[in-house]
Amino acid sequence: MRNSELSHLHEALEEMDREGKFVPLASGFLKILAERGIRPDRLQVPMSKTLGFRHPTLWGVLLTWSTANGFADTALISHALASERGLPTGDLSSDPKELPLSVSPFVHLHKSGDWFLQLDLLESDLGYDLLRSLRDEGMRHYCAILIPVPGTRVPAAMSIAAAEPFPPDLRERLEDLRQGMGLALFGAYQWSKARQIAAAYIGKNTGPRVLDGVIARGSSEVIPAGIMFCDVRGFTALTERAGFDILPIMNRLFEAVGDAADREGGEILKFIGDAMLIIFVLEERTTMEVARAMLRTVQGALAQTESIARELGEDLSVGFGCHLGDVIYGNVGTPKRLDFTVMGSAVNLASRLESLCKPLETAAVFSAALADHLHGLEPGGEHTLKGVSDPVPVWTMSSAPSDPT
């Protein structure tokens, strides 16, 4: 591979990191193909779980570019859809050769024993609807290649198609590009895996901070934030009835609360059994804006969780404790096992407020720091809370709170 072609891949990976998308990688592939005199009208690079792609909701991405539609035809494949289509859902030991030929032309290539497949679509479409549709769109020439990727015995793949003929020595022009493309794909998979794991297990905002190097034990900062504890009511009784089948139910409840928080700029920082800790970092928002965002989160989450409980016929609900104050935001733990979390008296108070939901017979309890900026809350009196020296005035949410805006 030439230095200029390596530069294209290097630039593509840097741009991919900045934009958080795979699109620049395909653009880089197109540039190096053009340097070899190969100018397709369509390019597709499948990125799947089998090849190392990792995402909590997606099995893979069919990264697709064409002169007609740009990247608009790129397809996202969920885990459920992959299972429905019979695609391999296991780990990197899955063997594409075991798949039925009907899955895609890439399976035909895997089974062929060669890394290169070239077709004149006017003469053969191998029985694939995809190749017939490409021919109907005016494509005549099709080529698919396998690309070795470090760390797995399952090679990646790429296809190109064009209306005009490819160079007669297409195989030779592509052969020494495969290793460089494979390294670029490996880098893309590792980049994506790190980002997805960090976002899924640490948080959408906190995860990138860890990846950027904020990982030293004891490193922290004091920030103002909204703190929300959410606890599932009826969890213990449900566990006794449902046993190990409880996880799908809990996931639905957590998802309802998480979606509501996400819409309002909140971040789930951790799950603690049947409870969640959510933070709303102020950053460029005012205290009033965060207070209103937290109330809207409670309202949206309650509507969804009540609907789920009715659908399941279960006596389930959620309770919220909400406060706003300064928190210690950073790394805590042992030298070998760290957690990025929030600590401090404000966090403790939010937790204690949530514990008042049951005795006050309300779905949410708010501190004065939030109530001062909200309408539609009702005074809940003063309460002595564990770990808090003075009695704390609290506010509760009425059955039909007014719009916080």
C-alpha angles and dihedrals in degrees: 000000000000123000091245090054091049088051090055091054092045091051091046093054092047091050091046089055092050095047098036091228138108094226096094090057091060089045089054091051090052091052095052091045089053090053087058091050093255113132112174125188089214135028129184130186115182113211110191144166089254090060096047103275109143126194131146094230105018128071091193152322126248096210102205132178130178136171088239100049108014108212095334092108094059107128129210115210119202123213089249093052091047090053091047091052093048094246117157109272098177130092131284091294090074111117117219088202088071092060121097114261090239092073096080144313087266089068089053088054093048091052094047095074090230130096094221133066125175127178140181098218092207088063102036140005094175087232094289120142089211093058091045090052091049089052090049088053090058100266115137105166124060133179133177127186137186118233121203112231122196116247098029137069089213109088122218120237141219132188132198130189133185143174092227123058120272118234112286091240093052093134093056093046092053100041100080092041093065098078093050092045089050092054090048091051091048089053091048093050093048091047092049093044092052093047095047095045092047092049094044099044103028105024141273093266102026094046094065090049090058091047089051089060106268090135107110113126109254095016108137147139135210112243136169111245145156111249122203128184116194122190129186113235118214092025097128095051091045091051091056091052101037101034112181091355089076096089097076090050093049091047090055092050093046090047092053092052093041094051091050091050093045092055089056098046097262125140128212103230098181147343117233108191104291093351136083133210112210127181132198108201111207098216102144095353126096125238090254093052092051092046091053091045090054093050091049088050090054092047094048094045093049093052091052098043092048089053091050092049091051091048092051094041090230130138094239132142141150132236128206134206112194131188139152126215147105116311136182105246116193152066124332132165142065126327089260102036122042135177125201104217148132124262138175143084092299091059091048091051093052089052092050091048090056090055089061094063094087099046091043091045093228136122096229139024122200133195125231089256088068102028091061088067100041139077127212098038123126127220111256098188129242121305137190108232130194111261094012116105101207131044111269124222111223138189128211134206118253119228091262108024119196121251105279091221 
